């Protein structure tokens, strides 16, 4: 009886994580967070937004070639993103040792946060639990998700991207459970440009 109850509870918990995956619509107030990045610096989303828009990127880990390619592309386009007044914050379930490997592979110079207890990922509804069969397949391929994260939770994020305006609301984004796909950088730049033009127009309207 006890064992059956435990199985039911675990099933409910896993289902809850899976059902939590959901794209946050444009216009939604982005969940706030304060965390420490890989350099030991405190990153406060509200404070970051006081300086300009923020591009939040969730990635799975240094072992993910699609993630590395995207992080490299973001780094290459960082001057253009910064020129539009925006900063980039990447969030991963991997601990700092693995983040260092990501930086070595991609040259990423923007803030990267180890979401140790997947709190931020949960709030942004990108969390999912890696299935046991998939985890075993990863291990066979030399990928140890538990070791990389320093935890037994096996939680990974949908590699989503969100652009947050200075008003704290989501201006655009990309959410796709297909881990091979990402938001094109040109689309990020377009959203940022449109957002800047919209804010400028609003400011002019207020000044009249």
C-alpha positions in Angstrom: 0.0 0.0 0.0 2.8 2.4 1.0 4.8 1.6 -2.1 1.7 2.1 -4.3 1.1 5.5 -2.7 4.7 6.6 -3.2 4.5 5.6 -6.9 1.3 7.7 -7.3 2.9 10.7 -5.6 6.0 10.5 -7.7 3.8 10.2 -10.9 1.9 13.3 -9.9 5.1 15.2 -9.3 6.5 14.2 -12.6 3.3 15.1 -14.4 3.2 18.5 -12.7 6.7 19.3 -14.0 5.7 18.2 -17.5 2.5 20.2 -17.5 4.3 23.3 -16.3 5.8 23.7 -19.8 4.0 26.7 -21.2 4.9 29.7 -23.3 4.6 33.0 -21.6 2.5 35.3 -23.9 3.7 38.7 -25.1 2.5 41.3 -22.7 2.9 39.1 -19.6 4.7 40.5 -16.7 8.0 38.6 -16.6 8.7 36.7 -13.4 11.3 38.7 -11.3 14.4 37.0 -9.9 17.6 37.7 -8.1 20.5 35.2 -8.6 24.3 35.0 -8.7 26.0 34.6 -12.0 29.1 32.6 -12.9 31.4 35.5 -11.8 29.8 35.7 -8.4 27.9 38.9 -9.2 24.3 39.4 -8.1 22.0 39.7 -11.0 18.7 41.4 -10.2 16.2 41.4 -13.1 14.5 44.6 -12.0 17.8 46.5 -11.7 18.9 45.2 -15.0 15.7 46.5 -16.6 16.4 50.0 -15.3 19.3 50.1 -17.8 17.4 48.7 -20.8 15.7 45.6 -22.2 16.9 42.1 -21.2 17.1 39.1 -23.4 16.8 35.9 -21.3 18.0 32.7 -22.8 17.5 29.2 -21.3 20.0 26.5 -22.3 20.5 22.9 -21.4 24.3 22.6 -20.9 27.8 22.6 -22.3 27.2 19.1 -23.7 24.4 20.3 -26.0 25.9 21.3 -29.4 22.7 23.2 -30.4 23.0 25.2 -27.2 26.7 25.9 -27.8 26.0 27.0 -31.4 23.3 29.4 -30.2 25.4 30.8 -27.4 28.2 31.4 -29.9 25.7 33.1 -32.3 24.5 35.3 -29.4 28.1 36.3 -28.5 28.8 37.2 -32.2 25.7 39.4 -32.2 26.2 40.8 -28.8 27.5 44.2 -30.0 24.3 44.7 -32.0 22.2 43.6 -29.1 24.0 46.0 -26.8 23.7 48.8 -29.3 19.9 48.5 -28.9 20.3 49.0 -25.2 19.8 45.4 -24.2 21.7 42.9 -22.2 21.7 39.1 -22.3 21.3 36.8 -19.4 21.6 33.0 -19.9 20.1 30.5 -17.4 21.1 26.9 -17.1 20.7 24.0 -14.7 24.5 23.4 -14.9 26.9 24.3 -12.1 29.7 26.8 -12.6 32.3 24.2 -13.5 30.2 23.3 -16.6 29.4 26.9 -17.3 33.2 27.5 -17.5 33.3 24.8 -20.2 30.4 26.5 -22.1 32.4 29.8 -22.0 35.5 28.1 -23.3 33.5 26.5 -26.2 31.4 29.6 -27.1 33.3 32.7 -25.9 30.2 33.9 -24.1 30.9 37.1 -22.2 27.4 37.8 -21.0 26.0 36.7 -17.6 25.3 33.1 -17.1 23.3 31.9 -14.1 23.3 28.4 -12.5 19.7 27.9 -11.6 20.6 25.3 -9.0 17.1 24.6 -7.7 15.5 25.3 -11.1 13.5 28.0 -9.4 13.8 30.5 -12.3 13.1 27.8 -14.9 10.0 26.8 -12.9 8.7 30.4 -12.8 9.2 30.8 -16.5 7.5 27.4 -17.1 10.3 25.9 -19.1 11.2 23.0 -16.7 10.8 19.3 -17.6 12.2 16.2 -16.1 14.5 14.1 -18.3 13.0 10.6 -18.7 14.9 7.7 -17.3 15.3 6.1 -20.7 16.6 9.3 -22.2 19.0 9.8 -19.3 20.4 6.3 -19.8 20.9 7.0 -23.5 22.7 10.3 -22.6 25.0 8.4 -20.2 25.8 5.9 -22.9 26.7 8.9 -25.1 29.0 10.2 -22.3 26.6 12.9 -21.1 26.0 12.9 -17.3 23.3 15.4 -16.7 23.3 14.8 -12.9 27.0 15.4 -12.6 26.8 18.5 -14.8 24.0 20.0 -12.6 25.4 18.8 -9.3 22.0 17.5 -8.5 19.8 14.4 -8.8 16.7 16.3 -10.1 17.4 15.7 -13.9 15.5 18.9 -14.6 16.3 20.5 -18.0 14.8 23.6 -19.6 12.9 24.0 -22.9 15.6 26.2 -24.6 13.3 29.3 -24.7 14.2 32.9 -25.3 12.3 35.9 -23.9 12.8 39.6 -24.6 11.7 41.7 -21.6 11.0 45.5 -21.9 11.9 48.1 -19.3 8.3 47.9 -18.1 9.0 44.3 -17.0 6.7 42.9 -19.6 7.5 40.3 -22.3 7.9 42.0 -25.7 8.7 38.8 -27.7 10.1 35.4 -27.4 10.4 31.9 -28.7 9.3 28.6 -27.0 9.7 25.3 -28.7 10.0 21.9 -27.1 12.1 20.8 -30.1 15.6 21.3 -28.5 17.2 21.6 -31.9 15.4 24.9 -32.6 16.1 28.4 -31.2 14.9 32.0 -31.8 17.0 33.5 -34.7 19.2 36.3 -33.5 17.7 38.5 -36.3 14.3 38.1 -34.7 15.7 39.1 -31.3 17.1 42.3 -32.9 13.8 43.0 -34.6 11.8 42.7 -31.4 14.3 45.0 -29.6 14.2 47.6 -32.4 10.4 47.6 -32.4 10.3 47.8 -28.6 12.7 50.8 -28.7 10.6 52.6 -31.3 7.4 51.9 -29.3 9.0 53.3 -26.2 10.3 56.3 -28.0 6.8 57.0 -29.5 5.2 56.6 -26.0 7.7 59.1 -24.6 7.0 61.6 -27.3 3.2 61.2 -26.7 3.7 61.8 -23.0 5.8 64.9 -23.6 3.1 66.5 -25.8 
